[in-house]
Amino acid sequence: MSKLRVRYAPSPTGHLHIGGARTALFDYLLARKEGGEFIIRFEDTDQTRHLESGIGSQLDGLKWLGVDWDESVDIGGPYGPYRQTERLDLYQPFVEQLLREGSAYRCYCTEADLEQERAAQEAAGQMPMYSGRCRHLTAEQIAAFEAEGRKPSIRFRVPADQTISFVDRIREQVEFETNGIGDFIIVRPDGIPTYNFAVILDDHLMKISLVIRGEEHLTNTPRQIMMYEALGLPVPEFAHLALILNQDRKKMSKRDESIIQFIEQYRELGYLPEAVMNFIALLGWSPKGEEEIFTKEELIAQFDLDRVSKSPAVFDMDKLNWMNNQYIKKADTDRITALALPHLQQAGRLPEELTAEQQQWVRSLVGLYQEQLRYAAEIVPLSELFFREDVSYDEEAQTMLGEEHAPVVLRSFLEQVEGAAEFSVDALKGLIKSVQTATGYKGKQLFMTIRVALTGQMHGPDLNMTLFLLGRETVAARLKKLL
């Protein structure tokens, strides 16, 4: 049995999208599990949409996720080049073969001709499809068109009354009738091959044995199989992944703001790449058992196309945030601090250069909220109470602070704070214990009163650490202002 070779072949038109990341990840997991090879190449012939930075962006996004590859533009390989625009000379012999054998022909139709034909078909209630008007041109007609200066495209001659069938690794038996396809262009007038033609040649020349891609390519498959067969080339296996839907179970659009759609955005917001990889792997693939948290090695060991669903996957941001929080809670605090610090600096909360004391303070601040963080950027709204001048109190907080025990507790605590020799987390435990002894108040009347007075919040993270991070001067000033 030949070695498994799979590929991810994006157009470099921008950042790495969730859908592309899933395709690449499934390729990667299967290749690593089966001891195969994973190739990345770029289909960059559409110069109207091409972004040169798109290649680096795609590769950087995959590297951040934890995906590596065996061949691509950055590391080379035995079947390069890995950019379509650098492979154009490789396609010409196949074009000539199809023309020579009658499986393709030159088409001199102009855009105006084709538009007129489409309009007539639509007016007659027919599905728009090329009529084949250039299928049987005479030498005289060809010469006349050439004399006019027309540059021909090259069309594939679709055989009539045939059924194209193949076994999809996910969808099982799939069939298409050729009568509904129509002769399609394989080389444009400028000499650039179209996607459907170039992709089969690249896959053949790179010895790709399995093509994993989104279901939007399903209707391309019969065209590609016909060309493989016309050229006498082996047909690879196919596996078409179902759509990814938004939380309303509608097809995702790039304008859908309910979902963060690009890998770069997750990186910027401070998600952990291993959590994002874990989440994406579960978009349409079901592991055995009920477990949902996996290391990369565990994903590789378990991944199997047989467990990839034919049904669309639903992108649930709440689940992703829950999963990322699970990873953050277990992560080293220094790592989360490094992700959170730039967000505090961008928000103007901290200077660009920190002293050693400030660095330790930020680490403690992040540690205080690490259990709550869904992603690192959330440190900014969560820690807002440490950076504002005044505390605001909602109606519930005002009611508590208006109870008769509140001023007694707060005056006693202010005396303890101002008179304490030390202001540390451990010392604060003693100070609050002393307030309990002096006033007789305990529990909610003691702890919640202090918290509400100094933060405006009824609930929050560890009280002693919160007070310590606020600092003695801020605590004293807030108590005095309130009293």
C-alpha positions as semicolon CSV with decimal commas, in nm:
position;residue;x (nm);y (nm);z (nm)
1;M;0,000;0,000;0,000
2;S;0,140;0,342;-0,095
3;K;0,205;0,601;0,172
4;L;-0,083;0,837;0,256
5;R;-0,024;1,184;0,114
6;V;-0,273;1,459;0,192
7;R;-0,265;1,831;0,118
8;Y;-0,411;2,163;0,225
9;A;-0,428;2,396;-0,077
10;P;-0,566;2,740;0,011
11;S;-0,583;3,054;-0,198
12;P;-0,363;3,316;-0,029
13;T;-0,640;3,574;-0,002
14;G;-0,608;3,665;0,367
15;H;-0,586;3,521;0,716
16;L;-0,646;3,157;0,806
17;H;-1,022;3,102;0,838
18;I;-1,179;2,851;1,078
19;G;-1,299;2,637;0,785
20;G;-0,953;2,622;0,630
21;A;-0,794;2,555;0,969
22;R;-1,028;2,256;1,019
23;T;-0,941;2,111;0,677
24;A;-0,568;2,152;0,743
25;L;-0,602;2,006;1,094
26;F;-0,791;1,697;0,973
27;D;-0,524;1,647;0,704
28;Y;-0,252;1,681;0,964
29;L;-0,407;1,452;1,226
30;L;-0,472;1,175;0,974
31;A;-0,125;1,199;0,820
32;R;0,045;1,185;1,157
33;K;-0,172;0,895;1,275
34;E;-0,109;0,686;0,964
35;G;0,256;0,775;0,917
36;G;0,174;0,970;0,603
37;E;0,283;1,306;0,467
38;F;0,107;1,642;0,488
39;I;0,170;1,897;0,213
40;I;0,071;2,263;0,193
41;R;0,059;2,432;-0,148
42;F;-0,092;2,761;-0,258
43;E;-0,341;2,811;-0,540
44;D;-0,247;3,167;-0,627
45;T;-0,354;3,196;-0,991
46;D;-0,645;3,431;-0,913
47;Q;-0,440;3,750;-0,906
48;T;-0,749;3,966;-0,846
49;R;-0,783;3,819;-0,495
50;H;-0,421;3,732;-0,428
51;L;-0,244;3,883;-0,126
52;E;0,127;3,813;-0,102
53;S;0,103;3,837;0,277
54;G;-0,166;3,569;0,267
55;I;0,090;3,289;0,233
56;G;0,280;3,390;0,545
57;S;-0,044;3,451;0,731
58;Q;-0,175;3,102;0,651
59;L;0,149;2,935;0,756
60;D;0,184;3,145;1,072
61;G;-0,172;3,061;1,175
62;L;-0,112;2,688;1,134
63;K;0,219;2,706;1,321
64;W;0,048;2,888;1,607
65;L;-0,215;2,612;1,625
66;G;0,059;2,352;1,656
67;V;0,035;2,207;1,305
68;D;0,351;2,118;1,112
69;W;0,398;1,991;0,757
70;D;0,635;1,788;0,543
71;E;0,647;1,998;0,224
72;S;0,559;2,358;0,138
73;V;0,693;2,690;0,013
74;D;0,895;2,746;0,331
75;I;1,074;2,411;0,352
76;G;1,057;2,286;-0,007
77;G;1,018;1,922;-0,100
78;P;1,058;1,677;-0,388
79;Y;0,735;1,774;-0,569
80;G;0,763;2,154;-0,579
81;P;0,719;2,431;-0,662
82;Y;0,439;2,472;-0,406
83;R;0,280;2,780;-0,563
84;Q;0,054;2,732;-0,863
85;T;0,188;3,036;-1,051
86;E;0,533;2,874;-1,046
87;R;0,395;2,548;-1,192
88;L;0,233;2,675;-1,514
89;D;0,487;2,507;-1,745
90;L;0,405;2,170;-1,587
91;Y;0,045;2,187;-1,708
92;Q;0,105;2,241;-2,081
93;P;0,176;1,877;-2,179
94;F;-0,158;1,774;-2,028
95;V;-0,341;2,050;-2,217
96;E;-0,184;1,930;-2,540
97;Q;-0,278;1,569;-2,465
98;L;-0,644;1,658;-2,412
99;L;-0,655;1,862;-2,731
100;R;-0,476;1,596;-2,932
101;E;-0,708;1,320;-2,813
102;G;-1,025;1,526;-2,861
103;S;-1,113;1,547;-2,492
104;A;-1,079;1,926;-2,508
105;Y;-1,128;2,194;-2,771
106;R;-1,064;2,563;-2,828
107;C;-1,360;2,790;-2,762
108;Y;-1,370;3,136;-2,924
109;C;-1,691;3,258;-2,755
110;T;-1,669;3,608;-2,615
111;E;-1,815;3,714;-2,282
112;A;-2,095;3,885;-2,477
113;D;-2,172;3,558;-2,660
114;L;-2,185;3,365;-2,333
115;E;-2,397;3,626;-2,157
116;Q;-2,648;3,625;-2,443
117;E;-2,664;3,245;-2,427
118;R;-2,718;3,248;-2,047
119;A;-2,994;3,506;-2,074
120;A;-3,177;3,304;-2,341
121;Q;-3,157;2,986;-2,132
122;E;-3,286;3,160;-1,820
123;A;-3,572;3,318;-2,019
124;A;-3,667;2,968;-2,137
125;G;-3,659;2,837;-1,780
126;Q;-3,350;2,627;-1,845
127;M;-3,050;2,582;-1,620
128;P;-2,768;2,799;-1,762
129;M;-2,504;2,575;-1,919
130;Y;-2,261;2,612;-2,208
131;S;-2,432;2,488;-2,525
132;G;-2,119;2,352;-2,691
133;R;-2,138;2,594;-2,983
134;C;-1,762;2,572;-3,043
135;R;-1,744;2,192;-3,012
136;H;-1,732;2,128;-3,386
137;L;-1,574;2,434;-3,544
138;T;-1,437;2,395;-3,895
139;A;-1,085;2,496;-3,988
140;E;-1,234;2,795;-4,175
141;Q;-1,428;2,912;-3,870
142;I;-1,122;2,880;-3,650
143;A;-0,915;3,077;-3,900
144;A;-1,177;3,351;-3,910
145;F;-1,182;3,383;-3,534
146;E;-0,804;3,389;-3,524
147;A;-0,801;3,662;-3,789
148;E;-1,030;3,870;-3,568
149;G;-0,768;3,843;-3,296
150;R;-0,983;3,634;-3,067
151;K;-0,788;3,443;-2,799
152;P;-0,952;3,109;-2,728
153;S;-1,020;2,947;-2,395
154;I;-0,992;2,570;-2,378
155;R;-1,295;2,366;-2,276
156;F;-1,320;2,008;-2,160
157;R;-1,555;1,798;-2,373
158;V;-1,802;1,646;-2,124
159;P;-1,930;1,306;-2,242
160;A;-2,308;1,278;-2,275
161;D;-2,539;1,036;-2,093
162;Q;-2,289;0,912;-1,837
163;T;-2,304;0,870;-1,460
164;I;-1,996;0,973;-1,264
165;S;-1,986;0,785;-0,934
166;F;-1,730;0,764;-0,657
167;V;-1,708;0,653;-0,296
168;D;-1,655;0,948;-0,064
169;R;-1,475;0,861;0,262
170;I;-1,738;1,059;0,454
171;R;-2,049;1,058;0,233
172;E;-2,010;0,705;0,091
173;Q;-2,157;0,653;-0,261
174;V;-2,203;0,976;-0,461
175;E;-2,332;1,006;-0,820
176;F;-2,362;1,284;-1,077
177;E;-2,513;1,283;-1,427
178;T;-2,290;1,436;-1,694
179;N;-2,584;1,583;-1,887
180;G;-2,623;1,850;-1,620
181;I;-2,265;1,971;-1,630
182;G;-2,185;2,121;-1,971
183;D;-1,843;2,168;-2,128
184;F;-1,632;2,373;-1,887
185;I;-1,325;2,590;-1,931
186;I;-0,993;2,439;-1,822
187;V;-0,760;2,710;-1,956
188;R;-0,853;3,078;-1,977
189;P;-0,768;3,296;-2,280
190;D;-0,466;3,433;-2,091
191;G;-0,322;3,080;-2,067
192;I;-0,387;3,042;-1,693
193;P;-0,552;2,710;-1,602
194;T;-0,875;2,716;-1,403
195;Y;-0,900;2,571;-1,054
196;N;-1,058;2,240;-1,158
197;F;-0,785;2,163;-1,409
198;A;-0,481;2,282;-1,214
199;V;-0,590;2,110;-0,896
200;I;-0,603;1,762;-1,049
201;L;-0,264;1,806;-1,212
202;D;-0,108;1,932;-0,890
203;D;-0,262;1,647;-0,693
204;H;-0,138;1,394;-0,949
205;L;0,212;1,537;-0,978
206;M;0,243;1,561;-0,600
207;K;0,116;1,203;-0,560
208;I;-0,176;1,306;-0,338
209;S;-0,367;0,989;-0,244
210;L;-0,655;1,143;-0,044
211;V;-0,820;1,484;-0,094
212;I;-0,992;1,619;0,219
213;R;-1,187;1,940;0,154
214;G;-1,513;2,121;0,225
215;E;-1,845;2,011;0,079
216;E;-1,857;2,324;-0,140
217;H;-1,613;2,131;-0,363
218;L;-1,840;1,828;-0,395
219;T;-1,986;1,945;-0,728
220;N;-1,632;1,996;-0,862
221;T;-1,552;1,631;-0,808
222;P;-1,728;1,481;-1,116
223;R;-1,552;1,736;-1,339
224;Q;-1,220;1,640;-1,187
225;I;-1,284;1,266;-1,214
226;M;-1,369;1,305;-1,583
227;M;-1,039;1,483;-1,644
228;Y;-0,838;1,224;-1,449
229;E;-0,995;0,952;-1,661
230;A;-0,948;1,139;-1,990
231;L;-0,579;1,179;-1,910
232;G;-0,544;0,818;-1,797
233;L;-0,442;0,924;-1,445
234;P;-0,526;0,743;-1,119
235;V;-0,811;0,908;-0,927
236;P;-0,737;0,984;-0,560
237;E;-0,984;0,920;-0,281
238;F;-1,208;1,207;-0,169
239;A;-1,352;1,311;0,167
240;H;-1,585;1,612;0,175
241;L;-1,637;1,784;0,510
242;A;-1,981;1,917;0,601
243;L;-2,038;2,289;0,653
244;I;-1,969;2,474;0,976
245;L;-2,284;2,658;1,089
246;N;-2,317;2,949;1,331
247;Q;-2,501;2,919;1,662
248;D;-2,833;2,988;1,486
249;R;-2,758;2,684;1,268
250;K;-2,722;2,901;0,960
251;K;-2,435;2,897;0,713
252;M;-2,150;3,115;0,836
253;S;-2,080;3,428;0,641
254;K;-1,763;3,631;0,677
255;R;-1,981;3,920;0,797
256;D;-2,122;3,711;1,083
257;E;-2,012;3,892;1,399
258;S;-2,147;3,626;1,637
259;I;-1,837;3,417;1,564
260;I;-1,467;3,500;1,565
261;Q;-1,374;3,348;1,230
262;F;-1,001;3,393;1,179
263;I;-0,722;3,218;1,370
264;E;-0,523;3,542;1,394
265;Q;-0,807;3,694;1,599
266;Y;-0,790;3,415;1,856
267;R;-0,419;3,466;1,886
268;E;-0,463;3,841;1,938
269;L;-0,733;3,791;2,203
270;G;-0,515;3,558;2,406
271;Y;-0,668;3,217;2,343
272;L;-0,440;2,919;2,395
273;P;-0,355;2,744;2,067
274;E;-0,393;2,396;2,212
275;A;-0,749;2,484;2,320
276;V;-0,836;2,621;1,976
277;M;-0,692;2,309;1,811
278;N;-0,893;2,087;2,048
279;F;-1,213;2,280;1,971
280;I;-1,165;2,282;1,592
281;A;-1,094;1,907;1,592
282;L;-1,441;1,852;1,739
283;L;-1,614;2,047;1,461
284;G;-1,763;1,748;1,285
285;W;-1,545;1,475;1,435
286;S;-1,663;1,267;1,731
287;P;-1,409;1,088;1,951
288;K;-1,494;0,767;2,129
289;G;-1,639;0,818;2,476
290;E;-1,751;1,138;2,647
291;E;-1,415;1,309;2,693
292;E;-1,378;1,650;2,521
293;I;-1,035;1,770;2,633
294;F;-0,746;1,622;2,435
295;T;-0,378;1,687;2,388
296;K;-0,247;1,700;2,032
297;E;-0,098;1,353;2,077
298;E;-0,434;1,217;2,192
299;L;-0,610;1,374;1,894
300;I;-0,361;1,212;1,658
301;A;-0,405;0,872;1,824
302;Q;-0,786;0,887;1,806
303;F;-0,858;1,069;1,480
304;D;-1,041;0,869;1,215
305;L;-1,240;0,977;0,909
306;D;-1,498;0,709;0,994
307;R;-1,606;0,925;1,288
308;V;-1,641;1,246;1,083
309;S;-2,009;1,337;1,048
310;K;-2,201;1,398;0,726
311;S;-2,408;1,657;0,915
312;P;-2,300;2,019;0,957
313;A;-2,101;2,116;1,265
314;V;-2,224;2,402;1,485
315;F;-1,965;2,658;1,593
316;D;-2,050;2,728;1,957
317;M;-1,850;3,025;2,094
318;D;-1,970;2,948;2,448
319;K;-1,824;2,600;2,425
320;L;-1,496;2,733;2,287
321;N;-1,474;2,984;2,572
322;W;-1,550;2,711;2,826
323;M;-1,282;2,489;2,673
324;N;-1,023;2,766;2,664
325;N;-1,098;2,843;3,028
326;Q;-1,025;2,479;3,115
327;Y;-0,684;2,514;2,955
328;I;-0,615;2,854;3,114
329;K;-0,694;2,723;3,463
330;K;-0,429;2,452;3,423
331;A;-0,170;2,676;3,255
332;D;0,133;2,830;3,423
333;T;0,048;3,178;3,553
334;D;0,358;3,326;3,391
335;R;0,231;3,212;3,051
336;I;-0,113;3,366;3,103
337;T;0,046;3,685;3,238
338;A;0,253;3,717;2,919
339;L;-0,070;3,693;2,715
340;A;-0,268;3,930;2,937
341;L;-0,008;4,206;2,990
342;P;-0,023;4,354;2,636
343;H;-0,399;4,400;2,672
344;L;-0,357;4,593;2,997
345;Q;-0,090;4,807;2,832
346;Q;-0,300;4,871;2,520
347;A;-0,587;4,978;2,747
348;G;-0,357;5,235;2,910
349;R;-0,367;5,056;3,245
350;L;0,007;4,990;3,262
351;P;0,322;5,148;3,115
352;E;0,518;4,983;2,833
353;E;0,817;4,929;3,061
354;L;0,752;4,766;3,400
355;T;0,964;4,760;3,711
356;A;1,026;4,427;3,882
357;E;0,768;4,524;4,144
358;Q;0,509;4,607;3,878
359;Q;0,578;4,279;3,700
360;Q;0,512;4,085;4,018
361;W;0,195;4,288;4,080
362;V;0,063;4,206;3,731
363;R;0,141;3,838;3,780
364;S;-0,056;3,841;4,106
365;L;-0,342;4,026;3,936
366;V;-0,362;3,770;3,655
367;G;-0,338;3,488;3,908
368;L;-0,634;3,639;4,093
369;Y;-0,854;3,610;3,784
370;Q;-0,697;3,305;3,617
371;E;-0,984;3,077;3,722
372;Q;-1,233;3,313;3,555
373;L;-1,053;3,406;3,234
374;R;-1,203;3,268;2,916
375;Y;-0,926;3,437;2,715
376;A;-0,645;3,670;2,814
377;A;-0,801;3,995;2,684
378;E;-1,076;3,957;2,944
379;I;-0,828;4,070;3,209
380;V;-0,906;4,430;3,110
381;P;-1,279;4,439;3,203
382;L;-1,238;4,191;3,489
383;S;-0,968;4,394;3,665
384;E;-1,122;4,735;3,601
385;L;-1,179;4,798;3,974
386;F;-0,802;4,818;4,032
387;F;-0,756;5,108;3,793
388;R;-1,047;5,344;3,853
389;E;-1,047;5,646;4,082
390;D;-1,393;5,602;4,229
391;V;-1,603;5,302;4,321
392;S;-1,958;5,294;4,183
393;Y;-2,233;5,125;4,380
394;D;-2,548;4,979;4,235
395;E;-2,879;4,970;4,423
396;E;-2,807;4,637;4,590
397;A;-2,464;4,754;4,707
398;Q;-2,607;5,081;4,838
399;T;-2,870;4,890;5,034
400;M;-2,604;4,674;5,204
401;L;-2,385;4,973;5,283
402;G;-2,687;5,148;5,432
403;E;-2,741;4,879;5,695
404;E;-2,646;4,969;6,051
405;H;-2,354;4,727;6,075
406;A;-2,174;4,866;5,769
407;P;-2,018;5,186;5,913
408;V;-1,917;5,000;6,229
409;V;-1,732;4,733;6,031
410;L;-1,574;4,981;5,788
411;R;-1,450;5,223;6,060
412;S;-1,294;4,933;6,246
413;F;-1,132;4,802;5,929
414;L;-0,995;5,148;5,843
415;E;-0,834;5,168;6,189
416;Q;-0,676;4,825;6,138
417;V;-0,544;4,919;5,790
418;E;-0,392;5,248;5,902
419;G;-0,240;5,100;6,216
420;A;-0,101;4,778;6,070
421;A;0,273;4,730;6,064
422;E;0,243;4,508;5,757
423;F;0,004;4,506;5,460
424;S;0,029;4,161;5,302
425;V;-0,215;3,885;5,211
426;D;-0,145;3,701;5,536
427;A;-0,156;4,022;5,741
428;L;-0,495;4,112;5,593
429;K;-0,640;3,786;5,721
430;G;-0,539;3,896;6,070
431;L;-0,673;4,250;6,022
432;I;-1,018;4,123;5,922
433;K;-1,013;3,876;6,213
434;S;-0,942;4,170;6,444
435;V;-1,244;4,357;6,302
436;Q;-1,460;4,054;6,377
437;T;-1,334;4,049;6,736
438;A;-1,379;4,424;6,783
439;T;-1,727;4,456;6,630
440;G;-1,883;4,114;6,680
441;Y;-1,984;4,098;6,312
442;K;-1,885;3,798;6,100
443;G;-1,972;3,613;5,782
444;K;-2,157;3,811;5,516
445;Q;-2,191;4,119;5,737
446;L;-1,813;4,129;5,773
447;F;-1,660;4,000;5,451
448;M;-1,920;4,116;5,198
449;T;-1,941;4,460;5,354
450;I;-1,565;4,509;5,312
451;R;-1,574;4,374;4,957
452;V;-1,868;4,592;4,848
453;A;-1,720;4,904;5,005
454;L;-1,387;4,867;4,829
455;T;-1,490;4,714;4,494
456;G;-1,860;4,789;4,445
457;Q;-1,910;4,415;4,381
458;M;-2,113;4,170;4,588
459;H;-1,894;3,880;4,476
460;G;-1,544;3,842;4,340
461;P;-1,211;3,662;4,367
462;D;-1,014;3,608;4,688
463;L;-1,080;3,907;4,915
464;N;-0,741;3,921;5,087
465;M;-0,553;3,916;4,755
466;T;-0,792;4,176;4,611
467;L;-0,723;4,412;4,905
468;F;-0,350;4,351;4,886
469;L;-0,341;4,435;4,514
470;L;-0,545;4,750;4,570
471;G;-0,275;4,857;4,816
472;R;-0,294;5,019;5,158
473;E;-0,326;5,377;5,028
474;T;-0,613;5,299;4,790
475;V;-0,796;5,090;5,051
476;A;-0,767;5,366;5,311
477;A;-0,867;5,638;5,065
478;R;-1,176;5,450;4,946
479;L;-1,286;5,375;5,302
480;K;-1,247;5,737;5,409
481;K;-1,441;5,866;5,107
482;L;-1,725;5,625;5,169
483;L;-1,743;5,690;5,542
